[in-house]
Amino acid sequence: MIQNSATRRDLALGFIVVLLLGSVTAAFPQFARPGNLAEVLDDSAILILLALGQMLVILTRGIDLSVAANLALTGMLVALFNRSYPDAGVVPVLLIAIASGTVLGAVNGLLVWRLKLPPIVVTLGTMSVYRGLIYLLSGGTWVNDNQMSPAFLGFVRFEVLGLTVLSWLAIAGTAAAALFMRYTVLGRDLYAAGGNPAAAAYTGIDPGRMQCFAYTICGAIAGLCGYLWIARFAVAYTDIALGFELQVIAACLIGGVAIAGGVGTVAGMVLGCLFIGIVRNALPLIGVSPFWQMGINGLVIVAAAVLSARRREDKRAILETNPA
């Protein structure tokens, strides 16, 4: 029954995304050109990857407000590394980014798991700490494209079958996440830990450990995205991706990932990202400032929280009516 409900929700969201794309295309026919759609996917790729990690955290009844700060810190770290060692190649950069992000994510997970601290408080605190570390690391200076090696900048821009490596990474990450959540024991344990922590603990699943795992994976993805962001935009500075965590959370909630945990699909999350990507690219065409998107994201988060609370109340009422 839950699976059927999720499928219906994903189909409804898919219809809305197609309708939105059709409406924008009707007003601006050039929007649907293959080249422009590839750019929309490229523009949404980092959002999709970050939302994959955020989805795991939300499924376990957590939230990661530090995901963009993690991205910014690891991005600055690899930019400074590349400036100092331009001939090192891309592989060391990728390893440093992923390892650094993993450590930052694990810090969040351990604080939530071992100290039983509220996730929103922990990640709000680490968000500020990580942002402060960027300034200490860089001294407030920028790293510009002329200080980055061609290999560092070119990796994400390299095209295969008409799509950039950045877009292919988002596609591969989506496929891997879908298989992981559907066909592995660990993926099912994440759903169980968030859906009913007490029942999960009774069956031998440690909800806290699952939360820590989710934060660690989310951090690793954010670390990778730190390099991808810097390479794509060819600049590193202290306020990289400032406020981007709101878009990531909004994409998850639009995609049907329940803020109360235990409910959500990879397909729905990706559709949520594409919805935001289309809106973000369409706003300038209709003369609306992209800054309005922050307001839209805020409304989405509040609306999703209200709907999630109503679903919990409805579920509780059903259980009280039919206790058997």
C-alpha positions in Angstrom: 0.0 0.0 0.0 2.8 2.4 0.9 4.6 1.5 -2.3 1.5 2.2 -4.4 1.0 5.5 -2.7 4.6 6.5 -3.4 4.2 5.4 -7.1 1.1 7.5 -7.4 2.8 10.5 -5.9 5.8 10.2 -8.2 3.5 9.9 -11.2 1.6 13.0 -10.2 4.8 14.9 -9.7 6.1 13.7 -13.0 2.9 15.0 -14.7 3.4 18.4 -13.0 7.0 18.6 -14.2 6.0 17.7 -17.8 3.2 20.3 -17.6 5.6 22.9 -16.3 8.1 22.2 -19.0 5.3 22.3 -21.6 4.0 25.6 -20.3 7.5 27.2 -20.4 8.1 25.8 -23.9 4.8 27.2 -25.1 5.8 30.7 -24.1 9.5 30.3 -25.1 9.9 27.5 -27.7 13.7 27.7 -27.6 13.6 26.4 -24.0 12.9 22.9 -25.2 15.8 22.7 -27.6 18.0 19.7 -26.9 21.0 21.9 -26.1 19.1 24.0 -23.6 17.6 20.9 -21.9 21.1 19.5 -21.6 22.1 22.8 -19.9 19.1 22.5 -17.5 20.3 19.0 -16.6 23.9 20.3 -16.2 22.6 23.1 -14.0 20.6 20.7 -11.9 23.3 18.0 -11.6 24.9 19.2 -8.3 21.5 19.8 -6.8 20.5 16.2 -7.7 23.7 14.8 -6.1 23.3 16.8 -2.9 19.6 15.9 -2.7 20.5 12.2 -2.8 22.6 12.6 0.3 20.0 14.8 2.0 17.3 12.3 1.2 19.1 9.6 3.2 19.4 12.0 6.2 15.7 13.0 6.1 14.6 9.4 5.7 16.3 8.7 9.1 14.4 11.7 10.7 17.4 14.0 10.5 18.2 17.2 8.6 21.6 18.5 7.3 21.8 22.3 7.2 25.6 22.1 6.8 25.6 20.4 3.4 26.3 23.6 1.5 28.9 24.7 4.0 30.6 21.2 3.7 30.6 21.7 -0.1 32.1 25.2 0.3 34.8 24.1 2.7 35.9 21.1 0.6 35.7 23.1 -2.5 38.0 25.8 -1.1 40.4 23.0 0.1 40.8 21.4 -3.3 41.0 24.8 -5.0 43.9 25.7 -2.8 45.5 22.3 -3.3 45.2 22.7 -7.1 46.7 26.1 -6.9 49.7 24.8 -5.1 50.0 21.5 -7.0 48.6 22.2 -10.5 50.3 19.1 -12.0 48.9 16.6 -9.5 45.9 15.8 -11.7 42.2 15.2 -11.0 42.4 11.9 -9.1 44.1 13.4 -5.9 41.6 16.3 -6.0 38.7 13.8 -6.1 40.1 11.8 -3.2 40.8 14.8 -1.1 37.3 16.2 -1.7 35.5 13.0 -0.9 37.6 12.2 2.1 37.2 15.7 3.6 33.5 15.7 3.0 33.2 12.2 4.6 35.0 13.4 7.7 32.8 16.5 8.0 29.6 14.4 7.5 30.8 11.9 10.1 31.2 14.7 12.6 27.5 15.5 12.2 26.5 11.9 12.4 28.6 11.1 15.6 27.3 14.2 17.4 23.7 13.2 16.6 24.2 9.5 17.3 26.5 9.4 20.3 25.5 12.6 22.1 21.8 12.4 21.2 21.7 16.0 20.1 18.9 17.4 17.9 20.0 17.2 14.2 18.9 20.7 13.4 21.0 22.2 16.3 24.1 20.1 15.4 24.0 20.9 11.7 23.2 24.6 12.3 26.3 24.7 14.5 28.6 22.9 12.1 27.3 25.0 9.3 28.7 28.1 11.0 31.9 26.3 12.0 32.6 25.0 8.4 31.9 28.5 7.0 34.3 30.0 9.5 37.0 27.4 8.6 36.8 28.5 4.9 37.9 32.0 5.9 40.7 30.7 8.1 41.8 28.3 5.3 41.8 30.9 2.6 42.5 34.1 4.6 39.5 35.6 2.8 41.2 35.5 -0.6 39.6 34.1 -3.8 41.0 31.4 -6.1 40.2 32.4 -9.7 40.1 30.4 -12.9 43.6 31.6 -13.9 45.0 29.9 -10.8 43.3 26.6 -11.6 44.8 24.0 -13.9 43.2 23.1 -17.2 42.7 19.5 -16.0 41.0 20.7 -12.8 38.5 22.8 -14.8 38.1 20.6 -17.8 37.0 17.3 -16.1 33.4 18.3 -15.4 33.0 20.0 -18.8 34.1 17.1 -20.9 31.2 15.9 -23.0 30.2 12.3 -23.7 27.2 11.7 -26.0 26.1 15.3 -25.7 26.2 15.5 -21.9 28.9 16.7 -19.6 30.7 14.5 -17.1 28.9 16.5 -14.5 25.5 15.4 -15.9 26.7 11.8 -16.2 27.8 11.8 -12.6 24.3 12.9 -11.5 22.7 10.2 -13.7 25.1 7.5 -12.4 24.5 8.6 -8.8 20.7 8.5 -9.2 20.9 4.9 -10.7 23.2 3.7 -7.9 21.0 5.3 -5.2 17.9 3.7 -6.7 19.4 0.3 -6.7 20.9 0.7 -3.3 17.6 1.8 -1.7 15.5 -0.9 -3.4 17.7 -3.9 -3.4 20.1 -3.8 -0.4 19.5 -4.6 3.2 21.1 -1.4 4.3 18.8 0.7 2.1 15.7 -1.0 3.6 17.2 -0.5 7.1 17.3 3.2 6.5 13.6 3.3 5.7 12.9 1.2 8.8 15.0 3.4 11.1 13.1 6.5 10.0 9.7 5.0 9.6 9.4 3.5 13.1 12.6 3.8 15.2 11.2 1.8 18.1 10.1 -1.1 15.9 13.5 -1.0 14.1 15.4 -1.2 17.3 13.3 -4.2 18.3 14.4 -6.0 15.2 18.0 -5.3 15.8 18.4 -2.1 13.7 20.2 0.7 15.5 18.4 4.0 14.3 21.3 6.1 15.6 23.8 4.1 13.7 21.7 4.4 10.5 21.5 8.2 11.1 25.3 8.4 11.4 25.7 6.4 8.2 23.3 8.7 6.4 25.2 11.8 7.6 28.5 10.3 6.6 27.3 9.4 3.1 25.7 12.9 2.7 29.0 14.4 3.7 31.0 12.3 1.2 28.6 13.5 -1.6 28.9 17.1 -0.5 32.6 16.8 -0.6 32.6 15.5 -4.1 30.2 18.3 -5.1 32.6 20.8 -3.6 35.1 20.0 -6.3 32.3 19.8 -9.0 31.0 23.2 -8.0 34.4 24.9 -8.0 35.4 23.4 -11.4 32.0 24.2 -13.0 32.0 27.9 -11.9 35.8 28.3 -11.9 36.0 30.4 -8.8 36.4 29.7 -5.0 35.5 32.2 -2.3 34.2 32.3 1.3 30.5 32.5 0.4 30.4 29.6 -2.1 26.9 28.1 -2.3 25.5 30.3 0.5 21.9 29.3 1.2 22.0 26.4 -1.3 21.0 24.0 1.5 17.5 25.4 1.2 17.2 24.4 -2.4 18.5 20.9 -1.5 15.9 20.5 1.3 13.1 21.9 -0.9 13.9 19.5 -3.7 13.6 16.6 -1.3 10.3 17.8 0.1 8.9 18.6 -3.3 9.9 15.1 -4.3 7.8 13.5 -1.5 10.5 12.8 1.0 8.6 13.1 4.3 10.2 15.4 6.9 9.0 13.0 9.5 11.2 10.2 8.0 10.8 6.8 6.5 9.0 7.9 3.3 10.5 8.9 0.0 11.8 7.6 -3.3 14.8 8.4 -5.5 12.6 9.0 -8.5 10.5 11.5 -6.6 13.5 13.3 -5.3 15.0 13.7 -8.8 11.7 15.0 -10.1 11.7 17.6 -7.3 15.2 18.6 -8.4 14.1 18.9 -12.1 11.1 21.0 -11.0 13.4 23.4 -9.2 15.8 23.4 -12.1 13.1 24.2 -14.7 11.7 27.0 -12.4 15.2 28.4 -11.8 16.0 28.5 -15.6 12.5 29.8 -16.5 12.4 32.7 -14.0 14.8 35.0 -15.9 12.9 34.3 -19.2 9.7 35.7 -17.7 11.4 38.6 -16.1 11.3 37.4 -12.5 14.4 37.8 -10.4 16.0 34.5 -9.4 16.2 35.8 -5.9 12.4 35.1 -5.6 13.4 31.4 -5.7 14.6 31.7 -2.0 11.0 32.7 -1.1 9.6 29.9 -3.2 11.9 27.4 -1.5 10.8 28.7 1.9 7.1 28.3 1.1 7.8 24.8 -0.2 9.5 23.8 3.1 6.7 25.3 5.3 4.0 23.7 3.1 5.8 20.3 3.2 6.1 20.5 7.0 2.4 21.2 7.3 1.4 18.4 5.0 3.7 16.0 6.8 2.2 17.0 10.2 -1.3 16.4 8.7 -0.3 13.0 7.4 0.9 12.0 10.9 -2.3 13.2 12.5 -4.4 11.2 9.9 -2.3 8.1 10.5 -2.7 8.5 14.2 -6.4 8.9 13.8 -6.6 5.7 11.7 -4.6 3.7 14.3 -6.9 4.9 17.1 -10.0 4.0 15.1 -8.6 0.6 14.1 -6.3 -0.4 16.9 -6.2 -4.0 15.6 
